[in-house]
Amino acid sequence: MNNIYYRSFGKGETVIILHGLFGCSDNWISIAKKISKNYRVIIPDFRNHGASSNLPSHTYNDLETDIINLISDLNIQKTSVIGHSMGGKTTMGLLYKIPKIINKAIIIDIAPKDYLLNINKLENNKHSMFLKECKNIDIVNKNTSELINELKHLDNDDIQLILKNIKRGKPNKWKLNIEVLEDNLSEISSNNIYLRDSSTKEVHFVKGEQSNYIKDSDINSIKKYFPNSSIHVIPNSGHKIHIDNPENLFSTINQILNTMN
C-alpha cells in the first residue's frame, strides 16, 4: 500500500507535479486545474509533508521510489513530470530510473548541484532556521491569532508557511515531520545525480529571474547531465515562481507540454 496522498484533476495524458521542501500538493492546485483542461494532472504530497505518511527516512531514493510506486499503483504508462526545488531534484532522479515512462520533464528553479556548497549561507541556513522555529512553537491548543502573535518576529512568508503546515484540530498537529526533515537537510541539499551519465531525455529548466538557485555558472553542469535541455526565465519571480508569477509560469508550462517532441 502506497503511503502517498495525491490529488487528481482532469483526464487524458498524465502530468505529475512534485512540490518543494515544506510545500504540499495544494500549493499547485491553481496551476494544476489550468493544465487539467488538456491533461490528467496528479499532485502528490511527498512523504513527511502534507497529508502523506510520516516515515523515518527522507532521502531522494525514498522520494523517487514513492513516486515510482504511485505511478505503478495508478497504472500510468507514460507521464510528463513537473518538479519544483526538492521536487525538481526528485524529477532528475526519475529521469534516470524510469526514462521510458517520462515524456517531458520540467524542473523548476533547481540545478543538479550540491546546495550545501554552492548556495549562499543565508539561504542554506534558512531551511534549518525554519525547522528550529517550528520546533520551538507550541501549536497544540492555539488558535490562528495566538499563533500569529507568537510568530510576529518572523517575516510574513514564514508565518504563512508555518500556518499552512499546521493541521487544525483538537489538538493541532504538524503536517511536516520536523525531526526527520531536520535530520535529512544535508541529503535534501545534495547533488542526488552526482557522477551519473548524461540523460538523453527532453528536459526544460525554469528559473526565477530574481532567484539565485540556478546561476549562469550552473549551465555547464545542467548541460553535462541533460544535454537535451533548455532554460526558461520567468520574469518578476524568485524561487517560489508558482506564487510570484503563476500566470507566466503556467504559460511556459503549457507551451512546453503542447510542443511536439
C-alpha angles and dihedrals in degrees: 000000000000116000092205123108116210142178123221131203134177130348140260128058111012128251119183120202118202118198129216135252113305089008131106141198096277090065086072103040095104094053092039092056091053092049090046092069085081105015144039104252123201119191115185128191108232117236112279089025136087115337096338123107124281107238131181097243133052110182127141088250087057093049094046092048092050091054093044089052091049090051089051093046091052091045092235110174097182133011144166115227129213115192130181120204106311086015088052092055089048088052090054090055092049090054088064099038101044106015094151092058097048117082105179129357125209113192114193121212101327133100134206095262143100107269093193086071103030111035117081116266096246093058093041092052093043092078092050092045091050092055091047089053089051091051091052096053121092100214099162103104104007125118123220097269091049091050093049090050091052091048098045091113089067128077117261095254092058092044091053092045091052093047090049090055095055118095106214119228144098094317110018114231137196119253088201122076091226100183095048093046091049091051091050102044091109090054092046090052094046131104097256095188097048114153095007121135123254118286118225094206124118106258129180119198115202117200130193108235092227097038124102095202091098112038131183087252089062095062094087091052092048091050091046093059098028110028091168092062138116133196124226122191120211112207124228094019141112128196094308094063093161088062101034099046111002094159095059091040092054091046090053093046091047092051092050095047094047096048114100117245 
